[in-house]
């Protein structure tokens, strides 16, 4: 109880801070950095260095109330087919901008619901991508899968396209919780999806759970965790529900009175982490868990764990190329986001223009801060001497922030010279601690809660 009171006194249960899947966050992006920057960044890439490719499929047959992603509902495949045509046209624009021979080391299809695509469109999109990017020898291909929008023919098509890892959205298995978030998905349907994937030879499995949902209780979350573990996933992401109805209007369908309070959210996260640890999984960063043999665990043990727009990753590629509406590309020189609305995106593509509409050009100070925040988020450590090996003496410019962290967050951190460690009991504070490095918070910006 004393620890809870101390965390509360530090403001954990009231704080609203970024999740830091990038630095600066997308809130700091500006229209001054758009298609022109995108074109020059693409042309400047080293063809000898593989890139990661993210493809956004924004369509859903049902719109989950809790989701804050850029998505749109559809009951027919007509807009989906037109969108695939736009993706093919975007890939043509990329072909003209990219250095010849650019290879991809990773590819991920996210959404929305990528599994809304029928087998013919899965094959068509995959062929278009492989015509523009040659896969590396250790190429990995992952797809976000909705178990209610999958069947053996789609799985076979994805497998034929090279699928190596499936990411299955679960959130919570309780029917009342599912009803409240507009996502009905039984355990039996999910189990059947997993069995079909494994029968097709897809053995690597991620699952996504969410705590802090309406009507969620500890008993219901524990039941969801037990059922999830029975599926034997390699990785589990346990995200805190981000209630941001001023950003995602559909979240207004969720009654705030049904949401657990911040203290309950903290207990949910702690209890869930303990259950995953008891199952033999290892904690990674602030919200991921993986089996000891998984690549994420190996990356953590070797201090190679990274963080990007999909969360934690062992991806070594230094460039992420985002395709489709709202996708964000990360280049050595900065970030560019494609037009978020599907209509605006397709209009730019039809006009023969690259679709980037806003972004951020990184300077040396930004790169240093970005790496410092990533160290905190991935390793719970900020070592200025280690940073100096890459960034030189400028790394020690962060010494005042290091002291501010130690002063504000005692006794949950330990400062030893120019190294700060977040202690295990203080890891719930990680986003708050990292925010002390953030110099790019737009005035009036409201983020999700920290707990």
Secondary structure as GFF3:
##gff-version 3
##sequence-region A 1 451
A	DSSP	alpha_helix	2	9	.	.	.	ID=ss1
A	DSSP	three_ten_helix	26	28	.	.	.	ID=ss2
A	DSSP	alpha_helix	35	43	.	.	.	ID=ss3
A	DSSP	beta_strand	51	57	.	.	.	ID=ss4
A	DSSP	beta_strand	59	60	.	.	.	ID=ss5
A	DSSP	beta_strand	72	73	.	.	.	ID=ss6
A	DSSP	alpha_helix	78	97	.	.	.	ID=ss7
A	DSSP	beta_strand	103	111	.	.	.	ID=ss8
A	DSSP	three_ten_helix	114	116	.	.	.	ID=ss9
A	DSSP	alpha_helix	119	132	.	.	.	ID=ss10
A	DSSP	beta_strand	134	145	.	.	.	ID=ss11
A	DSSP	three_ten_helix	147	149	.	.	.	ID=ss12
A	DSSP	alpha_helix	152	160	.	.	.	ID=ss13
A	DSSP	beta_strand	165	171	.	.	.	ID=ss14
A	DSSP	alpha_helix	175	181	.	.	.	ID=ss15
A	DSSP	alpha_helix	187	199	.	.	.	ID=ss16
A	DSSP	beta_strand	204	211	.	.	.	ID=ss17
A	DSSP	alpha_helix	218	230	.	.	.	ID=ss18
A	DSSP	beta_strand	235	240	.	.	.	ID=ss19
A	DSSP	three_ten_helix	249	253	.	.	.	ID=ss20
A	DSSP	three_ten_helix	256	258	.	.	.	ID=ss21
A	DSSP	alpha_helix	262	278	.	.	.	ID=ss22
A	DSSP	beta_strand	282	284	.	.	.	ID=ss23
A	DSSP	beta_strand	288	290	.	.	.	ID=ss24
A	DSSP	alpha_helix	295	301	.	.	.	ID=ss25
A	DSSP	beta_strand	306	308	.	.	.	ID=ss26
A	DSSP	beta_strand	311	313	.	.	.	ID=ss27
A	DSSP	beta_strand	320	323	.	.	.	ID=ss28
A	DSSP	beta_strand	328	331	.	.	.	ID=ss29
A	DSSP	beta_strand	334	338	.	.	.	ID=ss30
A	DSSP	alpha_helix	342	350	.	.	.	ID=ss31
A	DSSP	beta_strand	356	361	.	.	.	ID=ss32
A	DSSP	alpha_helix	364	379	.	.	.	ID=ss33
A	DSSP	beta_strand	381	383	.	.	.	ID=ss34
A	DSSP	alpha_helix	384	391	.	.	.	ID=ss35
A	DSSP	three_ten_helix	392	398	.	.	.	ID=ss36
A	DSSP	alpha_helix	399	408	.	.	.	ID=ss37
A	DSSP	beta_strand	413	416	.	.	.	ID=ss38
A	DSSP	beta_strand	419	422	.	.	.	ID=ss39
A	DSSP	three_ten_helix	424	429	.	.	.	ID=ss40
A	DSSP	alpha_helix	430	435	.	.	.	ID=ss41
###
